[in-house]
Amino acid sequence: MAAAGGGDGGGGGHPGPSTASRRVKYASLGVLVVQNASLVLSIRYVRTLPGERFLPTTAVVMAEALKGCACLLLLLLQHRGSVRQTAVTLHEAVVGQFGDTLRLAVPSLIYTLQNNLQYVAISNLPAATFQVTYQLKILTTAIFSVLLLGTSLSRLQWLSLALLFAGVALVQAEQARAAPGGSPSPAEAPPQSYAVGLAAVAASCLSSGFAGVYFERLLKTTGGSIWVRNVQLGAVGTAVGLAAMVAAEGSAVAGLGFFYGYNPAVWAVVVNQAAGGLLVAVVVRYADNILKGFATALSILASTVASVHLFGFRPRAPFLAGTAMVLAAVYLYGRPRGDAGGGGGEGRQQDGGGGGKSPSKDKGS
């Protein structure tokens, strides 16, 4: 589940970002590239190891709990260590605005579903294939933005979405031919199903698009501190995650234990996923869509290269062509509308804040 992001609040009098914010921007993007690629690769690694496998619903719960605690600590630091002021702020946000807290249950529920689906998808798909296919969340986010927020997309953006869909379709067609019966695995490794992985990533893209747009709409109508909203999301997300764990794997958790199958690699995945949610908040605040597009492209390339060396993944010409189409689509979609010869500021995508409506609000990690 991703963290809440907030805008810079627009930017009237400053001609450009300060040196400090520029450093934060590029540093956060660099870390985001490493985090995105390493998370997918590490999940793929721990979920395909032979032997005892941890229960993914417990990892989702732990990531939400860690993210909520981290946001609570950041909120405490924001109030200069004053426990009383922090408690008052949280009371006003959670109890004083109880309706907003209840509305946060909707994205929390969907993000929990999305995170669990990602484990299913990565367990059954090669890491590089998942990274490319998961970019369909741009398409679902754009569609939900148009339907729910009334966002206007330029012709170039619609063209880029068509290119994105074609690229993903090409990758999937090639991968389905390469492994019609599922990915081969060692005798002791858990079984894998390409169809299950594909269905899971498709459902994850749909949930990511809807939850991201719903949460953006909620932020625009209610406002509030980034870290307060993330504490609320973390608390609700942990509760929802626990309920999902009991419903899906309650008997297994009762019989095997909550931390069954955990090892240092699994803990690294949990911490990585929690940190990724916080990192999104920084990136949305400081980086524009072009730079986020480059970060996405580098993450896909890094995952592909690493998959070749770590998992013996062999990309063929159709996969490479489809990936190139996806990378081009990500870049074109994130271009400011002025570069495409379009009109003014309403649809222009900037640093996640200010005036215009942003059709791409990525909440996935």
Residue frames as qw, qx, qy, qz and C-alpha x, y, z in Angstrom:
[[0.000, 0.891, 0.454, 0.000, 0.00, 0.00, 0.00],
 [0.454, 0.414, -0.003, 0.789, 1.26, 3.40, -0.83],
 [0.264, -0.455, -0.428, 0.735, 1.50, 6.46, 1.24],
 [0.191, 0.896, 0.391, -0.085, -0.36, 9.65, 0.87],
 [0.507, 0.093, 0.160, 0.842, 1.29, 12.29, -1.20],
 [0.012, 0.868, 0.354, -0.349, 0.75, 15.99, -1.04],
 [0.516, 0.710, 0.152, 0.455, 1.51, 18.88, -3.29],
 [0.469, 0.010, -0.194, 0.861, 3.89, 21.74, -2.77],
 [0.007, -0.719, -0.467, 0.514, 0.95, 24.03, -2.66],
 [0.443, 0.856, 0.226, 0.137, 1.52, 25.58, -6.03],
 [0.642, -0.295, 0.068, 0.704, 4.25, 27.90, -6.76],
 [0.236, 0.940, 0.245, -0.012, 3.76, 31.48, -7.54],
 [0.010, 0.976, -0.198, -0.092, 6.82, 33.55, -6.85],
 [0.548, -0.514, 0.597, 0.281, 9.68, 31.09, -7.23],
 [0.511, 0.602, -0.424, -0.444, 11.17, 30.68, -10.73],
 [0.725, 0.235, -0.646, -0.047, 12.48, 27.23, -9.95],
 [0.848, -0.471, -0.241, 0.025, 13.09, 24.74, -7.15],
 [0.269, -0.869, 0.410, -0.068, 15.73, 25.54, -4.58],
 [0.357, 0.520, -0.775, 0.045, 19.01, 23.68, -4.52],
 [0.310, -0.194, 0.826, -0.429, 17.90, 21.74, -1.45],
 [0.748, 0.267, 0.371, -0.480, 14.59, 20.64, -2.97],
 [0.660, 0.569, -0.424, -0.248, 16.38, 19.70, -6.20],
 [0.120, 0.425, -0.878, 0.183, 18.74, 17.48, -4.26],
 [0.513, 0.023, 0.707, -0.486, 15.83, 15.89, -2.42],
 [0.751, 0.444, -0.009, -0.489, 14.05, 15.37, -5.75],
 [0.614, 0.514, -0.588, -0.115, 16.86, 13.52, -7.46],
 [0.052, -0.332, 0.877, -0.343, 17.90, 11.64, -4.33],
 [0.622, 0.102, 0.561, -0.537, 14.34, 10.43, -3.74],
 [0.781, 0.469, -0.167, -0.378, 13.99, 9.38, -7.37],
 [0.367, 0.508, -0.777, 0.054, 17.26, 7.48, -7.23],
 [0.263, -0.152, 0.846, -0.438, 16.15, 5.67, -4.10],
 [0.727, 0.271, 0.264, -0.573, 12.75, 5.02, -5.72],
 [0.654, 0.484, -0.524, -0.253, 14.43, 3.27, -8.67],
 [0.187, 0.325, -0.892, 0.253, 16.38, 1.01, -6.31],
 [0.425, 0.001, 0.670, -0.609, 13.34, 0.41, -4.09],
 [0.763, 0.326, 0.005, -0.559, 10.96, -0.46, -6.94],
 [0.644, 0.432, -0.619, -0.126, 13.37, -2.84, -8.63],
 [0.117, 0.298, -0.870, 0.375, 14.64, -4.45, -5.43],
 [0.566, -0.011, 0.504, -0.652, 11.12, -4.96, -4.00],
 [0.846, 0.308, -0.136, -0.414, 9.89, -6.90, -7.02],
 [0.565, 0.444, -0.690, 0.083, 13.11, -8.92, -7.26],
 [0.069, -0.289, 0.803, -0.517, 13.20, -9.69, -3.54],
 [0.719, 0.058, 0.347, -0.599, 9.53, -10.77, -3.45],
 [0.819, 0.381, -0.351, -0.249, 10.16, -13.00, -6.46],
 [0.338, 0.446, -0.784, 0.269, 13.21, -14.46, -4.71],
 [0.255, -0.185, 0.760, -0.568, 11.55, -15.24, -1.35],
 [0.747, 0.176, 0.252, -0.589, 8.34, -16.55, -2.96],
 [0.830, 0.400, -0.340, -0.190, 10.13, -18.99, -5.28],
 [0.001, 0.530, -0.811, 0.249, 12.56, -20.44, -2.75],
 [0.686, -0.144, -0.700, -0.137, 12.05, -24.12, -1.92],
 [0.322, -0.085, -0.727, 0.600, 11.12, -25.01, 1.63],
 [0.098, -0.646, -0.636, 0.411, 8.97, -23.12, 4.13],
 [0.143, 0.442, 0.311, 0.829, 7.16, -20.17, 2.60],
 [0.018, 0.215, 0.473, -0.854, 5.88, -17.30, 4.71],
 [0.175, 0.671, 0.721, -0.013, 2.20, -16.33, 4.56],
 [0.283, 0.341, 0.221, 0.869, 1.92, -13.17, 2.40],
 [0.298, -0.786, -0.377, -0.389, -1.06, -11.75, 4.30],
 [0.647, -0.646, -0.179, 0.364, 1.11, -11.49, 7.41],
 [0.524, -0.025, 0.158, 0.836, 3.74, -9.57, 5.46],
 [0.002, 0.617, 0.379, 0.689, 1.10, -7.09, 4.28],
 [0.520, -0.794, -0.309, -0.057, -0.04, -6.54, 7.88],
 [0.679, -0.440, -0.035, 0.587, 3.53, -6.02, 9.10],
 [0.384, 0.249, 0.261, 0.850, 4.32, -3.55, 6.30],
 [0.194, -0.747, -0.359, -0.526, 1.21, -1.50, 7.11],
 [0.636, -0.721, -0.223, 0.159, 2.02, -1.51, 10.84],
 [0.639, -0.214, 0.072, 0.735, 5.63, -0.44, 10.23],
 [0.213, 0.448, 0.317, 0.809, 4.55, 2.34, 7.85],
 [0.364, -0.804, -0.346, -0.319, 1.98, 3.63, 10.32],
 [0.688, -0.604, -0.122, 0.383, 4.55, 3.64, 13.15],
 [0.539, 0.037, 0.179, 0.822, 7.10, 5.44, 10.98],
 [0.001, 0.628, 0.341, 0.699, 4.55, 8.12, 10.06],
 [0.546, -0.785, -0.291, -0.037, 3.63, 8.50, 13.73],
 [0.677, -0.382, -0.004, 0.629, 7.30, 9.05, 14.54],
 [0.338, 0.284, 0.284, 0.851, 7.63, 11.62, 11.74],
 [0.248, -0.769, -0.373, -0.456, 4.52, 13.39, 13.03],
 [0.654, -0.677, -0.193, 0.277, 6.06, 13.45, 16.50],
 [0.570, -0.129, 0.137, 0.800, 9.25, 14.98, 15.07],
 [0.111, 0.576, 0.392, 0.709, 7.12, 17.51, 13.18],
 [0.435, -0.824, -0.213, -0.293, 5.76, 18.62, 16.57],
 [0.174, 0.679, -0.532, 0.475, 9.32, 18.80, 17.95],
 [0.359, 0.079, -0.869, 0.330, 8.87, 15.77, 20.16],
 [0.375, -0.110, 0.390, -0.833, 5.74, 16.99, 21.88],
 [0.026, -0.192, -0.980, -0.035, 3.63, 13.94, 22.66],
 [0.188, 0.541, 0.571, -0.588, 0.73, 16.14, 23.76],
 [0.315, 0.552, -0.202, -0.745, 0.58, 18.16, 20.53],
 [0.185, 0.177, -0.881, -0.399, 0.89, 14.98, 18.48],
 [0.049, 0.321, 0.921, -0.214, -1.95, 13.37, 20.43],
 [0.263, 0.587, 0.315, -0.698, -4.14, 16.47, 19.98],
 [0.283, 0.443, -0.511, -0.680, -3.46, 16.51, 16.22],
 [0.149, 0.000, -0.966, -0.210, -4.30, 12.82, 15.88],
 [0.133, 0.426, 0.774, -0.448, -7.45, 13.18, 18.01],
 [0.317, 0.571, 0.046, -0.755, -8.68, 16.05, 15.84],
 [0.301, 0.360, -0.682, -0.561, -7.95, 14.12, 12.65],
 [0.188, -0.048, -0.978, -0.078, -9.30, 10.72, 13.73],
 [0.034, -0.496, -0.787, 0.365, -12.15, 11.58, 16.13],
 [0.122, 0.570, 0.146, -0.799, -12.89, 15.18, 15.19],
 [0.474, 0.444, -0.413, -0.639, -13.10, 14.24, 11.50],
 [0.564, -0.083, 0.810, -0.138, -14.47, 10.75, 11.95],
 [0.736, 0.575, 0.226, -0.276, -16.24, 10.85, 8.61],
 [0.395, 0.763, -0.497, -0.119, -12.92, 11.31, 6.82],
 [0.282, -0.424, 0.853, -0.114, -11.46, 8.43, 8.83],
 [0.714, 0.231, 0.619, -0.233, -14.30, 6.19, 7.70],
 [0.650, 0.725, -0.057, -0.221, -13.85, 7.29, 4.08],
 [0.070, 0.699, -0.708, -0.070, -10.17, 6.31, 4.33],
 [0.669, -0.113, 0.720, -0.148, -11.36, 2.74, 4.90],
 [0.790, 0.565, 0.145, -0.190, -12.20, 2.52, 1.19],
 [0.486, 0.734, -0.473, 0.043, -8.66, 3.10, -0.17],
 [0.322, -0.526, 0.754, -0.226, -7.22, 1.12, 2.76],
 [0.818, 0.107, 0.520, -0.222, -9.34, -1.89, 1.84],
 [0.769, 0.637, -0.019, -0.049, -8.38, -1.63, -1.82],
 [0.181, 0.780, -0.587, 0.122, -4.69, -1.07, -1.11],
 [0.560, -0.348, 0.724, -0.204, -4.67, -4.15, 1.13],
 [0.860, 0.354, 0.347, -0.120, -6.23, -6.16, -1.68],
 [0.540, 0.803, -0.254, 0.009, -3.69, -4.71, -4.11],
 [0.110, -0.701, 0.692, -0.136, -0.70, -5.60, -1.95],
 [0.707, -0.109, 0.681, -0.156, -1.90, -9.16, -1.50],
 [0.799, 0.567, 0.177, -0.093, -2.49, -9.46, -5.25],
 [0.280, 0.834, -0.475, -0.003, 1.04, -8.28, -5.92],
 [0.416, -0.447, 0.787, -0.092, 2.42, -11.17, -3.90],
 [0.791, 0.262, 0.540, -0.120, 0.30, -13.59, -5.93],
 [0.615, 0.782, -0.048, -0.085, 1.36, -11.99, -9.22],
 [0.106, 0.789, -0.605, 0.036, 5.09, -11.87, -8.47],
 [0.606, -0.280, 0.734, -0.121, 4.98, -15.44, -7.17],
 [0.748, 0.339, 0.570, -0.002, 3.74, -16.60, -10.59],
 [0.555, 0.822, 0.062, 0.111, 5.32, -14.17, -13.08],
 [0.695, 0.117, -0.081, 0.705, 8.94, -13.37, -13.90],
 [0.273, -0.630, -0.256, 0.681, 9.98, -10.14, -12.18],
 [0.111, -0.195, 0.372, 0.900, 10.62, -8.30, -15.45],
 [0.127, -0.396, -0.763, -0.496, 7.27, -9.39, -16.90],
 [0.269, -0.706, -0.598, 0.267, 5.48, -8.18, -13.77],
 [0.240, -0.493, -0.035, 0.835, 7.25, -4.79, -13.88],
 [0.005, -0.011, -0.538, -0.843, 6.24, -4.19, -17.50],
 [0.232, -0.483, -0.780, -0.322, 2.67, -5.43, -17.12],
 [0.296, -0.606, -0.554, 0.489, 2.11, -3.49, -13.91],
 [0.113, -0.174, 0.122, 0.971, 2.49, -0.24, -15.86],
 [0.152, -0.479, -0.711, -0.492, -1.12, -0.81, -16.95],
 [0.263, -0.634, -0.549, 0.476, -1.94, 0.98, -13.69],
 [0.082, -0.262, 0.144, 0.951, -1.22, 4.20, -15.65],
 [0.214, -0.223, -0.675, -0.670, -4.05, 3.29, -18.01],
 [0.366, -0.566, -0.739, 0.016, -6.50, 2.40, -15.21],
 [0.270, -0.496, -0.319, 0.761, -5.57, 5.54, -13.24],
 [0.015, 0.090, -0.324, -0.942, -6.16, 7.71, -16.30],
 [0.293, -0.375, -0.736, -0.481, -9.56, 6.15, -16.99],
 [0.391, -0.613, -0.633, 0.265, -10.72, 6.52, -13.38],
 [0.227, -0.344, -0.098, 0.906, -9.38, 10.11, -13.34],
 [0.142, -0.121, -0.485, -0.854, -11.51, 10.96, -16.35],
 [0.416, -0.459, -0.729, -0.290, -14.58, 9.26, -14.88],
 [0.507, -0.613, -0.529, 0.295, -14.31, 10.38, -11.25],
 [0.352, -0.529, -0.086, 0.767, -12.34, 13.64, -11.38],
 [0.429, 0.858, 0.256, -0.121, -13.38, 14.95, -14.79],
 [0.407, -0.564, 0.424, 0.579, -9.73, 15.13, -15.87],
 [0.649, 0.730, -0.019, -0.214, -9.04, 16.16, -19.44],
 [0.713, -0.261, 0.489, 0.429, -6.33, 14.19, -21.27],
 [0.216, 0.676, -0.374, -0.596, -4.48, 15.48, -24.30],
 [0.869, 0.404, -0.162, -0.235, -4.38, 13.59, -27.58],
 [0.374, 0.570, -0.706, 0.193, -0.75, 12.73, -26.91],
 [0.357, -0.299, 0.747, -0.475, -1.71, 11.16, -23.59],
 [0.855, 0.189, 0.265, -0.404, -4.46, 9.06, -25.18],
 [0.717, 0.557, -0.415, -0.054, -1.97, 7.98, -27.84],
 [0.087, 0.522, -0.781, 0.332, 0.55, 7.05, -25.15],
 [0.634, -0.128, 0.590, -0.483, -2.09, 4.97, -23.35],
 [0.893, 0.368, -0.017, -0.257, -2.83, 3.06, -26.56],
 [0.496, 0.609, -0.600, 0.152, 0.91, 2.52, -27.02],
 [0.289, -0.424, 0.730, -0.451, 1.16, 1.32, -23.43],
 [0.827, 0.061, 0.385, -0.405, -1.62, -1.22, -23.90],
 [0.820, 0.511, -0.239, -0.102, -0.09, -2.48, -27.16],
 [0.238, 0.621, -0.698, 0.267, 3.33, -2.86, -25.55],
 [0.487, -0.274, 0.701, -0.444, 1.96, -4.82, -22.59],
 [0.886, 0.257, 0.174, -0.344, -0.10, -7.01, -24.95],
 [0.651, 0.596, -0.469, 0.018, 3.02, -7.78, -27.00],
 [0.039, -0.503, 0.779, -0.371, 4.96, -8.74, -23.88],
 [0.672, -0.081, 0.566, -0.470, 2.13, -10.96, -22.64],
 [0.874, 0.401, -0.076, -0.265, 1.70, -12.69, -26.00],
 [0.484, 0.588, -0.631, 0.149, 5.42, -13.47, -26.15],
 [0.212, -0.393, 0.767, -0.462, 5.55, -14.67, -22.53],
 [0.810, 0.059, 0.346, -0.470, 2.47, -16.87, -22.95],
 [0.837, 0.455, -0.285, -0.102, 4.08, -18.58, -25.95],
 [0.273, 0.585, -0.700, 0.305, 7.36, -18.97, -24.08],
 [0.035, -0.105, 0.884, -0.454, 5.74, -20.64, -21.06],
 [0.538, -0.222, -0.456, -0.674, 2.33, -22.06, -22.00],
 [0.728, -0.346, -0.591, -0.029, 2.26, -24.41, -19.05],
 [0.535, -0.845, 0.013, 0.000, 3.68, -22.03, -16.48],
 [0.142, 0.825, -0.532, 0.127, 7.23, -21.15, -15.61],
 [0.859, 0.043, -0.489, 0.144, 9.51, -24.12, -15.19],
 [0.336, -0.764, 0.389, -0.390, 10.87, -24.49, -11.72],
 [0.180, 0.349, -0.897, 0.204, 13.00, -26.88, -9.74],
 [0.514, -0.277, -0.799, -0.143, 11.33, -29.94, -8.24],
 [0.361, -0.390, -0.640, 0.555, 11.37, -28.49, -4.70],
 [0.027, 0.030, 0.011, -0.999, 10.19, -25.02, -5.75],
 [0.396, 0.421, 0.604, -0.549, 6.52, -24.10, -5.35],
 [0.417, 0.443, 0.693, 0.386, 4.31, -24.51, -8.45],
 [0.024, 0.413, -0.039, -0.910, 3.63, -21.45, -10.60],
 [0.401, 0.593, 0.691, 0.101, 0.75, -20.53, -12.88],
 [0.220, 0.044, 0.261, 0.939, 1.18, -17.87, -15.55],
 [0.210, -0.570, -0.578, -0.545, -2.61, -17.44, -15.87],
 [0.500, -0.708, -0.447, 0.220, -3.01, -16.86, -12.12],
 [0.455, -0.344, -0.010, 0.822, -0.15, -14.33, -12.14],
 [0.092, 0.246, 0.427, 0.865, -1.61, -12.47, -15.10],
 [0.337, -0.682, -0.569, -0.313, -5.08, -12.31, -13.52],
 [0.538, -0.625, -0.332, 0.457, -3.56, -11.07, -10.25],
 [0.344, -0.192, 0.115, 0.912, -1.55, -8.29, -11.88],
 [0.065, -0.439, -0.527, -0.725, -4.58, -7.19, -13.92],
 [0.450, -0.732, -0.507, -0.071, -6.73, -7.00, -10.78],
 [0.541, -0.472, -0.170, 0.676, -3.91, -5.18, -8.98],
 [0.218, 0.114, 0.286, 0.926, -3.76, -2.56, -11.75],
 [0.258, -0.615, -0.540, -0.514, -7.51, -2.00, -11.53],
 [0.554, -0.702, -0.401, 0.198, -7.44, -1.64, -7.75],
 [0.501, -0.255, -0.013, 0.827, -4.39, 0.64, -7.91],
 [0.091, 0.332, 0.377, 0.860, -6.06, 2.95, -10.41],
 [0.383, -0.693, -0.484, -0.372, -9.33, 3.26, -8.52],
 [0.622, -0.614, -0.318, 0.367, -7.76, 3.60, -5.06],
 [0.461, -0.081, 0.056, 0.882, -5.25, 6.19, -6.26],
 [0.050, -0.431, -0.359, -0.826, -7.91, 8.40, -7.85],
 [0.522, -0.686, -0.480, -0.162, -10.32, 7.98, -4.91],
 [0.623, -0.488, -0.236, 0.564, -7.57, 8.93, -2.48],
 [0.297, 0.128, 0.168, 0.931, -6.56, 11.93, -4.61],
 [0.256, -0.601, -0.433, -0.621, -10.17, 13.11, -4.55],
 [0.628, -0.650, -0.407, 0.131, -10.27, 12.65, -0.79],
 [0.559, -0.252, -0.093, 0.784, -7.07, 14.65, -0.31],
 [0.123, 0.315, 0.280, 0.898, -8.34, 17.49, -2.49],
 [0.402, -0.638, -0.417, -0.508, -11.60, 17.77, -0.57],
 [0.704, -0.661, -0.252, 0.062, -10.27, 17.32, 2.97],
 [0.187, 0.818, -0.405, 0.365, -6.62, 18.42, 2.93],
 [0.830, -0.542, 0.125, -0.045, -4.59, 17.64, 6.04],
 [0.197, -0.733, 0.638, 0.129, -0.99, 16.77, 6.82],
 [0.636, 0.371, -0.648, -0.194, 0.70, 14.06, 4.77],
 [0.226, 0.218, -0.888, 0.335, 1.86, 12.20, 7.85],
 [0.473, 0.033, 0.531, -0.702, -1.49, 12.47, 9.65],
 [0.788, 0.290, -0.163, -0.519, -3.24, 10.95, 6.64],
 [0.586, 0.354, -0.729, 0.001, -0.63, 8.19, 6.51],
 [0.124, -0.167, 0.814, -0.542, -1.02, 7.42, 10.21],
 [0.676, 0.174, 0.294, -0.653, -4.76, 7.06, 9.55],
 [0.754, 0.392, -0.421, -0.317, -4.11, 4.91, 6.49],
 [0.306, 0.364, -0.851, 0.224, -1.62, 2.79, 8.38],
 [0.342, -0.069, 0.716, -0.605, -3.99, 2.21, 11.30],
 [0.764, 0.288, 0.150, -0.558, -6.98, 1.40, 9.09],
 [0.633, 0.487, -0.569, -0.197, -4.77, -0.61, 6.72],
 [0.053, 0.307, -0.900, 0.306, -3.42, -2.71, 9.57],
 [0.539, 0.100, 0.598, -0.585, -6.94, -3.45, 10.80],
 [0.769, 0.439, -0.100, -0.454, -8.15, -4.28, 7.28],
 [0.435, 0.504, -0.745, -0.034, -5.05, -6.40, 6.67],
 [0.210, -0.184, 0.870, -0.406, -5.67, -8.37, 9.85],
 [0.698, 0.262, 0.379, -0.549, -9.26, -9.01, 8.80],
 [0.702, 0.531, -0.367, -0.301, -8.12, -10.13, 5.34],
 [0.169, 0.445, -0.867, 0.151, -5.48, -12.38, 6.93],
 [0.447, -0.018, 0.759, -0.473, -8.05, -14.07, 9.16],
 [0.749, 0.410, 0.160, -0.496, -10.44, -14.53, 6.24],
 [0.669, 0.584, -0.423, -0.180, -7.88, -15.84, 3.76],
 [0.616, 0.310, -0.677, 0.258, -5.28, -17.64, 5.87],
 [0.504, -0.612, 0.277, -0.543, -6.66, -17.64, 9.41],
 [0.972, -0.208, 0.058, -0.087, -6.40, -21.40, 9.90],
 [0.795, 0.365, -0.223, 0.430, -2.85, -21.48, 8.50],
 [0.060, 0.666, -0.353, 0.654, -1.74, -18.59, 10.75],
 [0.714, -0.511, 0.222, -0.425, -3.34, -20.30, 13.78],
 [0.997, -0.052, 0.022, 0.052, -1.64, -23.60, 12.98],
 [0.776, 0.327, -0.103, 0.530, 1.77, -22.41, 11.80],
 [0.435, -0.588, -0.173, 0.659, 2.15, -19.07, 13.59],
 [0.241, 0.932, 0.116, -0.244, 2.16, -15.47, 12.40],
 [0.029, 0.830, -0.497, -0.254, 5.89, -15.42, 11.63],
 [0.856, 0.022, 0.505, 0.112, 6.07, -18.85, 10.03],
 [0.740, 0.458, 0.289, 0.399, 8.72, -18.93, 7.30],
 [0.039, 0.994, -0.087, 0.050, 10.18, -15.53, 8.19],
 [0.803, -0.116, 0.051, 0.583, 13.90, -15.08, 7.66],
 [0.257, -0.536, 0.059, 0.802, 16.15, -12.04, 7.10],
 [0.113, 0.097, 0.616, 0.774, 15.18, -11.91, 3.41],
 [0.149, -0.656, -0.707, -0.218, 11.46, -11.82, 4.26],
 [0.302, -0.749, -0.306, 0.503, 12.01, -9.07, 6.83],
 [0.252, -0.268, 0.323, 0.872, 13.93, -7.12, 4.19],
 [0.006, -0.403, -0.703, -0.586, 10.89, -7.38, 1.90],
 [0.258, -0.760, -0.587, 0.106, 8.55, -6.15, 4.65],
 [0.318, -0.644, -0.055, 0.694, 10.76, -3.17, 5.52],
 [0.218, -0.039, 0.524, 0.822, 11.27, -2.41, 1.83],
 [0.059, -0.571, -0.710, -0.408, 7.54, -2.37, 1.18],
 [0.293, -0.806, -0.415, 0.304, 6.87, -0.11, 4.17],
 [0.332, -0.493, 0.161, 0.788, 9.67, 2.27, 3.17],
 [0.203, 0.229, 0.640, 0.705, 8.36, 2.38, -0.39],
 [0.098, -0.778, -0.610, -0.116, 5.03, 3.75, 0.80],
 [0.315, -0.802, -0.114, 0.495, 6.79, 6.59, 2.61],
 [0.395, -0.223, 0.440, 0.775, 9.07, 7.25, -0.33],
 [0.187, 0.561, 0.659, 0.464, 6.11, 7.79, -2.65],
 [0.168, -0.900, -0.356, 0.188, 5.01, 10.70, -0.44],
 [0.354, -0.633, 0.233, 0.647, 8.38, 12.40, -0.93],
 [0.343, 0.056, 0.660, 0.667, 8.49, 11.72, -4.68],
 [0.097, 0.730, 0.633, 0.241, 4.94, 12.98, -5.28],
 [0.228, -0.888, -0.192, 0.351, 5.81, 16.14, -3.37],
 [0.271, -0.709, 0.333, 0.559, 9.09, 17.00, -5.10],
 [0.298, -0.161, 0.752, 0.566, 9.22, 15.27, -8.49],
 [0.554, 0.391, -0.088, -0.730, 7.29, 15.89, -11.69],
 [0.903, 0.188, 0.304, -0.239, 5.85, 13.20, -13.92],
 [0.641, 0.664, -0.385, 0.007, 8.73, 13.24, -16.44],
 [0.026, 0.577, -0.759, 0.301, 11.26, 12.37, -13.75],
 [0.683, -0.117, 0.605, -0.393, 8.92, 9.76, -12.27],
 [0.869, 0.445, -0.019, -0.214, 8.63, 8.30, -15.76],
 [0.435, 0.646, -0.609, 0.151, 12.39, 8.03, -16.03],
 [0.336, -0.409, 0.748, -0.401, 12.50, 6.39, -12.60],
 [0.855, 0.140, 0.350, -0.356, 9.89, 3.86, -13.76],
 [0.757, 0.584, -0.283, -0.070, 11.88, 3.15, -16.92],
 [0.169, 0.608, -0.726, 0.272, 15.09, 2.63, -14.98],
 [0.595, -0.236, 0.638, -0.428, 13.28, 0.31, -12.55],
 [0.908, 0.316, 0.122, -0.248, 12.01, -1.84, -15.43],
 [0.599, 0.644, -0.465, 0.099, 15.45, -1.98, -17.02],
 [0.129, -0.545, 0.738, -0.375, 17.10, -2.80, -13.69],
 [0.768, -0.071, 0.502, -0.391, 14.58, -5.58, -13.01],
 [0.871, 0.460, -0.094, -0.147, 15.11, -7.06, -16.47],
 [0.403, 0.649, -0.606, 0.222, 18.90, -7.05, -16.21],
 [0.327, -0.424, 0.723, -0.437, 18.82, -8.44, -12.68],
 [0.871, 0.079, 0.298, -0.382, 16.32, -11.15, -13.67],
 [0.754, 0.534, -0.382, -0.033, 18.68, -12.35, -16.39],
 [0.270, 0.520, -0.718, 0.374, 21.47, -12.84, -13.86],
 [0.365, -0.269, 0.670, -0.587, 19.45, -13.95, -10.81],
 [0.714, 0.159, 0.527, -0.432, 16.66, -16.08, -12.29],
 [0.391, -0.042, 0.802, 0.450, 17.95, -17.06, -15.72],
 [0.450, 0.713, 0.394, -0.365, 15.28, -14.93, -17.44],
 [0.410, -0.050, 0.576, 0.706, 15.87, -14.74, -21.22],
 [0.356, 0.669, 0.225, -0.612, 14.09, -11.81, -22.88],
 [0.546, 0.277, 0.640, 0.464, 13.31, -12.33, -26.56],
 [0.163, 0.148, 0.318, 0.922, 12.80, -9.80, -29.31],
 [0.276, -0.632, -0.536, -0.487, 9.00, -9.37, -28.78],
 [0.545, -0.664, -0.397, 0.323, 9.55, -8.82, -25.05],
 [0.428, -0.270, 0.036, 0.862, 12.20, -6.19, -25.72],
 [0.023, 0.335, 0.453, 0.826, 10.02, -4.48, -28.35],
 [0.403, -0.696, -0.547, -0.232, 7.00, -4.45, -26.03],
 [0.549, -0.565, -0.276, 0.551, 9.11, -3.12, -23.16],
 [0.299, -0.019, 0.196, 0.934, 10.43, -0.31, -25.40],
 [0.175, -0.536, -0.521, -0.641, 6.84, 0.60, -26.29],
 [0.523, -0.704, -0.470, 0.100, 5.89, 0.72, -22.60],
 [0.507, -0.379, -0.097, 0.768, 8.89, 2.90, -21.73],
 [0.129, 0.207, 0.347, 0.906, 8.04, 5.29, -24.58],
 [0.326, -0.644, -0.565, -0.399, 4.42, 5.43, -23.43],
 [0.545, -0.625, -0.381, 0.409, 5.44, 6.23, -19.83],
 [0.368, -0.200, 0.077, 0.905, 7.61, 9.10, -21.05],
 [0.033, -0.337, -0.477, -0.811, 5.01, 10.51, -23.45],
 [0.398, -0.676, -0.603, -0.144, 2.20, 10.31, -20.89],
 [0.516, -0.621, -0.292, 0.512, 4.21, 12.30, -18.35],
 [0.363, 0.197, 0.178, 0.893, 5.18, 15.13, -20.69],
 [0.088, 0.493, 0.355, -0.789, 3.74, 18.52, -19.72],
 [0.496, 0.654, 0.570, -0.023, 0.88, 19.44, -21.99],
 [0.128, 0.901, -0.132, -0.394, 2.66, 22.57, -23.18],
 [0.268, -0.453, 0.738, 0.422, 5.35, 20.41, -24.81],
 [0.391, 0.274, 0.854, 0.208, 2.73, 18.66, -26.87],
 [0.010, -0.178, -0.398, -0.900, 1.39, 21.88, -28.27],
 [0.251, -0.598, -0.760, -0.042, -1.61, 21.66, -25.99],
 [0.156, -0.824, -0.210, -0.503, -3.40, 24.33, -24.10],
 [0.128, -0.741, 0.315, -0.579, -3.11, 25.82, -20.73],
 [0.010, -0.452, 0.751, -0.480, -2.79, 24.81, -17.21],
 [0.775, -0.249, 0.185, -0.550, -5.79, 22.75, -16.22],
 [0.996, 0.037, -0.053, -0.058, -4.52, 19.43, -17.46],
 [0.431, 0.678, -0.518, 0.292, -0.87, 20.22, -17.09],
 [0.886, -0.363, -0.256, 0.131, 0.98, 17.87, -14.79],
 [0.132, 0.782, -0.411, 0.450, 3.34, 19.46, -12.37],
 [0.221, 0.352, -0.792, 0.447, 4.89, 18.66, -9.02],
 [0.366, -0.318, -0.867, 0.111, 1.83, 17.01, -7.56],
 [0.115, -0.520, -0.525, 0.664, 0.38, 20.17, -6.12],
 [0.006, 0.244, -0.185, -0.952, -1.03, 23.48, -7.11],
 [0.459, 0.299, 0.066, -0.834, -3.67, 24.19, -9.55],
 [0.560, 0.236, -0.560, -0.563, -4.16, 21.64, -12.30],
 [0.909, -0.123, 0.247, -0.312, -5.81, 18.31, -12.13],
 [0.026, -0.544, 0.823, 0.162, -3.33, 15.50, -12.35],
 [0.862, 0.116, -0.229, -0.436, -4.49, 12.49, -14.30],
 [0.792, 0.139, -0.569, 0.173, -1.72, 10.23, -13.05],
 [0.424, -0.670, 0.405, -0.455, -1.66, 9.81, -9.29],
 [0.715, 0.173, -0.676, 0.052, 0.47, 6.73, -8.73],
 [0.591, -0.606, 0.325, -0.421, -0.06, 5.17, -5.35],
 [0.993, -0.032, -0.109, 0.005, 1.48, 1.77, -5.95],
 [0.358, -0.791, 0.489, 0.085, 4.87, 0.69, -4.51]]
